[in-house]
Structure formats: structure tokens, C-alpha cells
């Protein structure tokens, strides 16, 4: 993907998509984490601690990713197109 294409995609995301989808608000990150905790525990039960990675696409500020990675003693990897977060 060219830089120009990535810049166009980022501009669309920041200027059009987020403005037209106010429901994408980050909201209460700790409450979202608590809702995910049982899933994270079950999904990671048989994965050795040293090999754990958490990947979040569209991570925004990375607040939820940080909580999940810390809880799982994992490496957190976040990807987000927004240049404003």
C-alpha cells in the first residue's frame, strides 16, 4: 500500500467514519476490560506465559490493550490508523 493510499484511508477514517459513527466512542475502558476478563482467562488457559501476545486492530489509545496484556502477562501489539489518538 502506498503512502498516499494510507494517507487517504486515514483521512477517511478520521474525517468521515468517526464523525458518522458516534457509537464508536471508547467509553468505559475498565468496564469493557471486566467484561472481557472471563474470555481472556478461558482463551489463554493453555498458552504458556512466555509466548503470549495480544493483538488489537483499531486500538485507539491502546488503553484496553494495555489492561488485557498486563492481565495476561503478555506482549501487547496495537494497530490504529488514526493519527489523532
C-alpha positions as CSV (number, residue, x, y, z in Angstrom):
1,X,0.0,0.0,0.0
2,X,1.4,3.4,-1.0
3,X,1.8,6.2,1.5
4,X,-0.7,8.3,-0.5
5,X,-3.3,5.5,-0.2
6,X,-2.6,5.1,3.5
7,X,-3.0,8.8,4.0
8,X,-6.3,8.8,2.1
9,X,-7.6,5.9,4.3
10,X,-6.5,7.7,7.5
11,X,-8.2,10.9,6.3
12,X,-11.4,9.0,5.6
13,X,-11.3,7.3,8.9
14,X,-10.7,10.5,10.9
15,X,-12.9,12.9,8.9
16,X,-15.8,10.7,7.7
17,X,-16.1,7.4,9.5
18,X,-15.7,8.6,13.1
19,X,-18.0,11.6,12.5
20,X,-20.7,9.4,11.1
21,X,-20.4,6.7,13.7
22,X,-20.5,8.3,17.2
23,X,-21.3,4.9,18.7
24,X,-17.6,4.1,18.2
25,X,-16.8,6.0,21.4
26,X,-14.2,4.3,23.6
27,X,-16.5,4.6,26.6
28,X,-15.6,3.0,30.0
29,X,-12.4,1.0,29.3
30,X,-12.2,-0.6,32.8
31,X,-15.8,-1.9,32.4
32,X,-15.0,-3.2,29.0
33,X,-12.0,-5.0,30.4
34,X,-14.0,-6.6,33.2
35,X,-16.5,-7.9,30.6
36,X,-13.6,-9.4,28.6
37,X,-11.8,-10.9,31.7
38,X,-13.6,-14.3,31.7
39,X,-13.0,-14.7,27.9
40,X,-9.3,-13.8,28.2
41,X,-8.8,-16.2,31.1
42,X,-10.5,-19.1,29.2
43,X,-8.8,-18.3,25.9
44,X,-5.3,-18.2,27.5
45,X,-5.6,-21.1,29.9
46,X,-3.3,-23.4,28.0
47,X,-0.9,-20.9,26.5
48,X,2.4,-20.6,28.3
49,X,3.1,-17.1,29.7
50,X,6.3,-16.6,27.8
51,X,4.6,-17.0,24.4
52,X,1.6,-14.8,24.9
53,X,0.8,-11.9,22.6
54,X,-2.4,-9.8,22.5
55,X,-3.1,-8.0,19.2
56,X,-5.7,-5.3,18.8
57,X,-6.6,-3.9,15.5
58,X,-8.2,-0.5,15.8
59,X,-6.8,0.0,19.3
60,X,-7.2,3.8,19.5
61,X,-5.2,4.9,22.5
62,X,-4.4,1.3,23.5
63,X,-6.0,1.6,26.9
64,X,-7.9,-1.6,26.7
65,X,-5.0,-3.4,25.0
66,X,-2.7,-2.3,27.9
67,X,-5.1,-3.7,30.5
68,X,-5.5,-7.0,28.6
69,X,-1.8,-7.5,28.0
70,X,-0.9,-6.7,31.6
71,X,-3.6,-9.1,32.9
72,X,-2.3,-11.9,30.7
73,X,1.4,-11.1,31.3
74,X,1.6,-10.8,27.5
75,X,3.2,-8.6,24.9
76,X,0.6,-6.1,23.6
77,X,0.6,-5.2,19.9
78,X,-1.7,-2.4,18.7
79,X,-2.6,-1.1,15.3
80,X,-4.6,2.0,14.6
81,X,-5.0,4.2,11.5
82,X,-5.9,7.4,13.4
83,X,-3.2,10.0,13.7
84,X,-5.2,12.0,16.2
85,X,-5.3,9.4,19.0
